[in-house]
Amino acid sequence: MPTPQPLVPARGHPPRAGAPQCGMDPDVRRYLTDLVGATRDVLGADLVGAYAAGSVALGAYQAGRSDIDVALVCAHALTGGRKRELVARLRHEALPCPARGLELVVYRREVARSGTPEPGFEVELNSGARMPFRVTWSGDGRPAADGRFWYGLDRSILHSGGLALAGPPAAETFADLTPADLRRLLVDALTWWLALPTPPGDAPAAGAEDAVLGACRSLVRCRDGVWLPKVAAGRRLVERGHPGAALVERAIAARHGGPPPGGQTARAFQRAVLDELRAML
């Protein structure tokens, strides 16, 4: 078995400012090292790079709450056999994930560099002790009802703040979206969330805090041109005196054990953000 590369920046490139190199959860660090090694076993020289995204890359990982998001980039299209082998090696039963679960997406290099808003992936795997197992074998196979906006947004976040586990820096591997495509996908994402069922009344609703903070992150990205962790985006809006500051503060407190906001109140906040984003189109 090839020796996995350590989780350090590519040779010749200094660490990205704020990258959680030393502060990364030790269990997550070991897991990602093993994941890169297993990926190399399957893809060999076809592996261009491996990148942590989401909370791990942005230094906002919460043990017991966060997922581990990983993007792999390959040089060429994967055959069905290699896709199945990769899934077999990386699913939770073969490589136990220390978080709620692994959300992994594999892209061809040309797709990662294209800036396309389309899904465009080779294979997607969701697997974990507290995550339903799911495999989608191509971007074309992603049902519209499940949201096709995730992938372009994820690649934009990777371009801005992805953490290279192997290969060149994420900013060189992933192209950003155009401003118009970015705003359209953020509108699609909020529209999708608002179409989900909402409990009657306005009692505290599980997940409402993430709905509020996700809307904060989208708004900050469009206003300021930067991707921030959800809590950091919420705090930025609070500091600027956003009309929904009290709700945002409650959502932030809920991430640390407090009661979540009410479902209807969270939806009203999302609708207000959606209206602002639509006005930018």
NUVEX-92798 format. One record per residue (C-alpha): residue number from 1; residue in one letter; chain; x, y, z. Coordinates in steps of 0.1 Angstrom, whole numbers. Layout:
BEGIN
NUM, A, A, X, Y, Z
...
//
This chain:
BEGIN
1, M, A, 0, 0, 0
2, P, A, 14, 34, -9
3, T, A, 22, 57, 21
4, P, A, -5, 84, 24
5, Q, A, 8, 119, 20
6, P, A, 6, 140, 52
7, L, A, -20, 167, 54
8, V, A, 3, 196, 45
9, P, A, 1, 222, 17
10, A, A, 15, 213, -17
11, R, A, 53, 217, -20
12, G, A, 63, 253, -27
13, H, A, 30, 267, -13
14, P, A, 27, 283, 21
15, P, A, -2, 273, 43
16, R, A, -34, 293, 35
17, A, A, -42, 319, 61
18, G, A, -66, 305, 87
19, A, A, -62, 269, 75
20, P, A, -68, 245, 104
21, Q, A, -35, 226, 100
22, C, A, -25, 224, 136
23, G, A, -59, 229, 151
24, M, A, -77, 201, 132
25, D, A, -94, 175, 153
26, P, A, -70, 146, 157
27, D, A, -96, 120, 147
28, V, A, -105, 139, 116
29, R, A, -69, 144, 107
30, R, A, -62, 106, 109
31, Y, A, -94, 98, 90
32, L, A, -85, 122, 62
33, T, A, -50, 107, 60
34, D, A, -65, 73, 57
35, L, A, -91, 85, 31
36, V, A, -63, 100, 9
37, G, A, -44, 67, 11
38, A, A, -74, 46, 2
39, T, A, -81, 69, -27
40, R, A, -46, 66, -40
41, D, A, -49, 28, -39
42, V, A, -79, 30, -62
43, L, A, -70, 60, -85
44, G, A, -32, 59, -85
45, A, A, -17, 85, -108
46, D, A, -52, 95, -119
47, L, A, -57, 113, -86
48, V, A, -51, 151, -92
49, G, A, -59, 162, -57
50, A, A, -80, 157, -25
51, Y, A, -96, 186, -7
52, A, A, -114, 192, 26
53, A, A, -144, 215, 22
54, G, A, -171, 228, 45
55, S, A, -165, 232, 83
56, V, A, -132, 213, 83
57, A, A, -116, 236, 57
58, L, A, -131, 267, 73
59, G, A, -120, 259, 108
60, A, A, -156, 255, 121
61, Y, A, -158, 218, 126
62, Q, A, -179, 207, 157
63, A, A, -174, 172, 169
64, G, A, -208, 154, 171
65, R, A, -225, 179, 148
66, S, A, -205, 185, 117
67, D, A, -201, 163, 86
68, I, A, -168, 158, 68
69, D, A, -169, 172, 33
70, V, A, -143, 160, 8
71, A, A, -138, 167, -29
72, L, A, -116, 145, -50
73, V, A, -103, 155, -84
74, C, A, -93, 130, -110
75, A, A, -76, 135, -144
76, H, A, -100, 114, -164
77, A, A, -135, 101, -164
78, L, A, -139, 71, -141
79, T, A, -151, 38, -153
80, G, A, -181, 22, -135
81, G, A, -157, -4, -120
82, R, A, -134, 23, -104
83, K, A, -164, 42, -91
84, R, A, -177, 11, -74
85, E, A, -143, 3, -60
86, L, A, -139, 38, -47
87, V, A, -173, 37, -30
88, A, A, -164, 2, -15
89, R, A, -132, 15, 0
90, L, A, -145, 48, 14
91, R, A, -180, 40, 27
92, H, A, -183, 40, 65
93, E, A, -184, 3, 68
94, A, A, -149, 0, 53
95, L, A, -134, 33, 66
96, P, A, -153, 45, 97
97, C, A, -160, 82, 97
98, P, A, -155, 99, 131
99, A, A, -181, 126, 123
100, R, A, -219, 123, 116
101, G, A, -209, 111, 81
102, L, A, -188, 117, 50
103, E, A, -201, 137, 21
104, L, A, -177, 130, -8
105, V, A, -179, 142, -44
106, V, A, -155, 133, -72
107, Y, A, -149, 157, -102
108, R, A, -129, 154, -133
109, R, A, -102, 181, -135
110, E, A, -118, 198, -165
111, V, A, -151, 201, -146
112, A, A, -134, 215, -115
113, R, A, -116, 241, -136
114, S, A, -146, 250, -157
115, G, A, -167, 272, -134
116, T, A, -198, 254, -145
117, P, A, -229, 258, -123
118, E, A, -240, 222, -133
119, P, A, -234, 193, -109
120, G, A, -208, 177, -133
121, F, A, -195, 151, -108
122, E, A, -183, 116, -115
123, V, A, -197, 100, -83
124, E, A, -211, 112, -50
125, L, A, -211, 92, -18
126, N, A, -229, 100, 15
127, S, A, -221, 75, 43
128, G, A, -218, 75, 80
129, A, A, -230, 62, 113
130, R, A, -257, 89, 115
131, M, A, -261, 96, 78
132, P, A, -283, 76, 53
133, F, A, -261, 58, 28
134, R, A, -265, 72, -7
135, V, A, -246, 69, -40
136, T, A, -252, 89, -71
137, W, A, -232, 76, -101
138, S, A, -230, 108, -122
139, G, A, -241, 144, -121
140, D, A, -268, 137, -147
141, G, A, -283, 112, -122
142, R, A, -289, 139, -95
143, P, A, -327, 144, -93
144, A, A, -338, 180, -96
145, A, A, -361, 175, -66
146, D, A, -330, 169, -44
147, G, A, -313, 201, -55
148, R, A, -288, 205, -83
149, F, A, -274, 237, -69
150, W, A, -252, 222, -42
151, Y, A, -222, 214, -64
152, G, A, -215, 247, -81
153, L, A, -218, 264, -47
154, D, A, -195, 238, -31
155, R, A, -169, 243, -58
156, S, A, -171, 281, -52
157, I, A, -164, 275, -15
158, L, A, -135, 252, -24
159, H, A, -120, 278, -47
160, S, A, -122, 304, -19
161, G, A, -112, 283, 11
162, G, A, -107, 246, 3
163, L, A, -79, 228, 22
164, A, A, -56, 207, 1
165, L, A, -50, 173, 15
166, A, A, -31, 162, -16
167, G, A, -23, 180, -48
168, P, A, -21, 217, -58
169, P, A, -39, 244, -38
170, A, A, -77, 244, -41
171, A, A, -77, 279, -56
172, E, A, -57, 265, -86
173, T, A, -78, 234, -90
174, F, A, -114, 248, -87
175, A, A, -127, 278, -106
176, D, A, -152, 301, -91
177, L, A, -187, 307, -105
178, T, A, -196, 339, -124
179, P, A, -214, 364, -101
180, A, A, -246, 358, -121
181, D, A, -244, 320, -117
182, L, A, -236, 323, -80
183, R, A, -266, 345, -73
184, R, A, -289, 322, -93
185, L, A, -277, 291, -74
186, L, A, -281, 308, -41
187, V, A, -317, 318, -51
188, D, A, -323, 282, -61
189, A, A, -309, 269, -28
190, L, A, -331, 292, -7
191, T, A, -362, 284, -28
192, W, A, -355, 247, -24
193, W, A, -352, 251, 14
194, L, A, -384, 271, 16
195, A, A, -403, 244, -2
196, L, A, -395, 218, 25
197, P, A, -423, 211, 50
198, T, A, -424, 233, 80
199, P, A, -440, 223, 114
200, P, A, -472, 242, 122
201, G, A, -469, 270, 147
202, D, A, -436, 286, 157
203, A, A, -423, 263, 184
204, P, A, -385, 257, 184
205, A, A, -378, 236, 154
206, A, A, -347, 213, 150
207, G, A, -325, 225, 122
208, A, A, -340, 260, 121
209, E, A, -307, 274, 134
210, D, A, -289, 260, 103
211, A, A, -316, 274, 80
212, V, A, -311, 309, 95
213, L, A, -273, 307, 95
214, G, A, -271, 293, 60
215, A, A, -292, 322, 48
216, C, A, -267, 345, 66
217, R, A, -238, 329, 48
218, S, A, -255, 334, 14
219, L, A, -262, 370, 21
220, V, A, -227, 378, 32
221, R, A, -213, 361, 1
222, C, A, -234, 382, -22
223, R, A, -229, 415, -2
224, D, A, -192, 411, 6
225, G, A, -178, 386, -19
226, V, A, -165, 362, 7
227, W, A, -175, 327, 20
228, L, A, -175, 326, 58
229, P, A, -185, 297, 81
230, K, A, -222, 300, 90
231, V, A, -217, 312, 125
232, A, A, -191, 338, 114
233, A, A, -215, 351, 87
234, G, A, -242, 354, 113
235, R, A, -220, 373, 136
236, R, A, -210, 397, 108
237, L, A, -247, 405, 102
238, V, A, -253, 410, 139
239, E, A, -223, 434, 142
240, R, A, -237, 454, 113
241, G, A, -271, 458, 129
242, H, A, -291, 435, 107
243, P, A, -329, 438, 114
244, G, A, -329, 400, 122
245, A, A, -300, 403, 147
246, A, A, -319, 388, 176
247, L, A, -330, 358, 156
248, V, A, -294, 353, 143
249, E, A, -280, 354, 179
250, R, A, -305, 328, 189
251, A, A, -295, 306, 160
252, I, A, -258, 310, 170
253, A, A, -267, 300, 206
254, A, A, -285, 270, 193
255, R, A, -253, 257, 177
256, H, A, -240, 255, 213
257, G, A, -269, 238, 230
258, G, A, -295, 265, 232
259, P, A, -331, 261, 219
260, P, A, -334, 266, 181
261, P, A, -356, 294, 166
262, G, A, -391, 287, 156
263, G, A, -397, 272, 122
264, Q, A, -420, 299, 110
265, T, A, -397, 327, 122
266, A, A, -367, 310, 105
267, R, A, -387, 308, 72
268, A, A, -396, 345, 74
269, F, A, -359, 353, 77
270, Q, A, -351, 331, 48
271, R, A, -378, 347, 26
272, A, A, -364, 381, 34
273, V, A, -329, 370, 24
274, L, A, -343, 354, -7
275, D, A, -360, 387, -17
276, E, A, -328, 405, -13
277, L, A, -309, 380, -35
278, R, A, -336, 380, -61
279, A, A, -332, 418, -63
280, M, A, -296, 413, -72
281, L, A, -303, 391, -103
//
